[in-house]
Every structure is written in structure tokens, then in C-alpha cells.
Amino acid sequence: MKVTKIVLLFGCICSAGIVYGAGLDFNYVGLRAIGMGNAFTGVADDSTAVYWNPAGLTQLEPDTTDTELSALYTGYIAYNYDAPDGKSYESDQPVFIPGLFVGRSMGDLAFGLGVYAEYGAGGIKFSALPGYGDTEASVGFYALGLSAAYRIRSDVSIGLTGEVAYGMRMVKASAADLEQDFSGITGYRVNVGVMYQPKETLNLGLQIKSPTKLEIEGTYRIGAYNLEDSSSTWESEIPWYILAGLEYKLSSEMSLAFDFAYRFYSQVEKQPLKSSVSNIAPEETYWDDNYNLNIGLEYQTPLALTIRAGFEYLKGAVDPDKISLLSMTDTDALSFSLGGGYALTPSLELALSLAYYYGFETENELDEQFRTDMFMQVLGLKWRF
């Protein structure tokens, strides 16, 4: 009987592996990209190409180093949960995410380095939830990416990024005195990019990201059942990603960008939590393949100011009937972005991007309703030398 209760409890609690939409994906990376609605695979002409499309590093000016330092902060974020008993609950948990990129061009050959949030990167916190009590959950996987790119002919470049991730996952629920705490280096990934410029005003970008297994060790405890394990392991998988993008230069001052990304999350059916002291059934993900569509615009004014705007539609990965309290951010969503950069000097730019994320209200098979909205601000510096 004790094991049965534990299995049921973990079936409810372990879904904290999703904190932003799209399975475990997090794509709010780069000052310009965020301002342009994450339509950057076909642009990728600065050091954030390490993430967006490594082949784009060859677009840096020869013998130039491009750097970016940024900080993303969600000053307003609301996860709303309407329980079947008619009561409503809201989580307001701020998030801070730094980012760092460096790219160096040597003509036809270029290299890059990046430190950025790759998956997850957020959390929820509710008080006095029915069946859970006071509940907290957070997850984040942060990547170190190393890239190399080569221009194989005047209009075609190829690039490669190798990633290693450091993961953190935490869940607490007071009703059963439950705590999970996992962290460590996990997951290696290889991303291949291509950039093709059939004419001066058009760029076509493609990136394929390989699948990887995430595995982090840690502890979990359920005080209500006197159960504690300091050597448990939580596992998940990241599937194949395909990203395609287009940049069209309307003029020397203005460009328009489109992106499409498809992720094969239906291949990830379970997330096991292995323990040496109890038999815990693997967590069902209820994931399906998902995608996003993005449109972005960038305009260089006659002054030292650059203006950016964008839009994103994101298809959630979780089956709506199976969405739960701790996977509530994985609904279909819209995101609207606005950004700008001011050239303090010819080589130094101060940039700010704002994004509003709205997750559509979703009701599961238990008549629970979930909705999400958040406001993100990203501030940083871009420096070329």
C-alpha cells in the first residue's frame, strides 16, 4: 500500500520537467533574437549564432571579435490554476537568466563560444494547493556551446556546435513532506548548421539539433512515508530538432525574418526516476511533436538607434487532456516582442528587448483549468573589437 501511494504521488508531482512551453525547450536566447520574436535562424550574424545557427558565424567581419552579455528577467510572471472546487490559485515566481556569447572571425573560418539556458529555466510556487499543500518546482538546463564554422564557397557556409549541459531540478510539496533535489553535468549534443545566400538580399538558414539523454543524480525524500534516497537518478530525453529560417533585406536599413522549428517530442514517452530503495513507475510525458512559427523585423534608423519587433506562435507539446499543475506552462502560446539597440560608440551597443508571453487557457480531463502570462525584459551589451 505504501509503494502504491508513493507511485501515485510521484505521478502527480514529477511533471515539473516543463517550465516553459515546447516540452523542455527554451528559446529566448540573444538580445536581437528576442527583440525579433526569435526569428533568427536565417539571420544569425552575431555571436549568438552559437545557439541559433553556427554557420552564421562566418558572417562576422573578418578579424573581428563579437561579444554579447545579457540578463533576462521576468519581473511579471503569473501561472493561474483553477481547481475543480472553483478556487483559483496563482504563482508569481521571478526568473533571472544570464547569457554570454563570444564569436571570432578569421575570414572563411570562424569560432564561437556561448553560455546560455537551453532547456527549462524557470519555476512555480503555489500555496495551500489541494492535495499538494505548499508547492514549489523549478527546472533549468544551462549549456556551454563551442562552435566552428567554415565558408565552403562564397554563398554557402557550414557550422557545428557541441554542447554540454548542467542541469538542476527541484520539487517540494508540503502535503507529503516531499522534496526532490537533482543537479549535475548531463547531456551532450551536436548541432549542425548551414547558411546559404543565393543573392545579396536573401539568407536561408537551416539547423539540425541531435537528440540527447539528460540524466542527473540527486536526492528525494517523502517524510510522510519515512522514505529517503540520496542516490536517485532522474532521466529525460531531448529529441531531434529541425530549425529553418529566412532573412530578406528589404533595404540596407531594414530586414524581415521568418523562422519555423519542429521538435519530435512524441519520441519521448517516459521520464524515469530511478531509486535504490523504492520502485517508482516512470513518469508518462504525454508529449507530442510540437512546432513554432516566428516573424521578426529589424530597422536601422538614421540615428544611432536600431528598432526590432517580432511575433511567435508556439504549439505546446503536452496533450491538453493530460496537462497538470506542474506542466501548466506547456500550452499553446503567443509571444509579442519589441526591442531596440543604441550605439554608444561605433563598436558598443546597449540593447533592450521586451517580450510578452501569453499561454492559452487549457482545461484537462479532470476539469482543471490553466493559463499563463509573463512579461520578460532582456538587457545587455554588444561589443565588437
Number of C-alpha atoms within 10 A of each C-alpha: 6 7 12 11 11 19 18 12 17 16 15 15 23 23 21 22 25 29 26 24 25 30 33 22 20 20 18 19 24 30 30 30 27 29 31 32 31 31 31 32 33 30 28 28 21 28 32 31 31 34 30 30 35 38 35 33 33 30 22 23 18 14 12 15 20 22 22 23 18 21 18 22 18 21 14 15 21 19 23 21 24 17 17 12 9 8 10 13 15 18 18 17 18 16 16 14 18 17 20 20 24 23 28 25 23 15 15 17 21 27 24 27 23 25 22 25 24 23 25 26 23 20 26 26 18 21 15 13 18 12 12 20 16 16 21 21 25 22 23 25 26 23 24 21 24 21 26 23 27 23 22 11 10 10 13 19 24 25 26 25 27 19 22 18 23 20 25 21 23 21 24 23 23 19 17 17 16 22 19 22 20 21 20 15 17 20 21 18 17 17 24 20 25 24 29 21 17 12 9 9 13 18 23 20 28 24 26 19 21 15 17 16 14 19 21 22 21 18 18 22 18 20 14 12 14 8 13 19 17 16 14 20 19 22 18 21 19 22 19 16 18 18 22 21 26 24 25 19 17 12 10 9 12 16 19 21 26 26 24 21 20 18 22 19 24 16 14 18 16 16 20 17 21 18 17 12 12 14 13 19 17 18 20 15 24 18 23 19 18 21 20 20 19 23 23 27 24 22 18 16 11 8 8 13 16 20 21 25 25 25 23 23 19 22 22 24 27 27 15 18 14 16 26 24 21 24 23 29 30 31 27 23 22 19 20 23 24 22 26 23 24 16 17 12 10 10 11 17 21 17 23 24 26 24 24 18 19 21 24 17 16 20 19 14 11 12 13 18 21 27 22 23 19 18 18 21 22 26 20 20 20 22 17 19 12
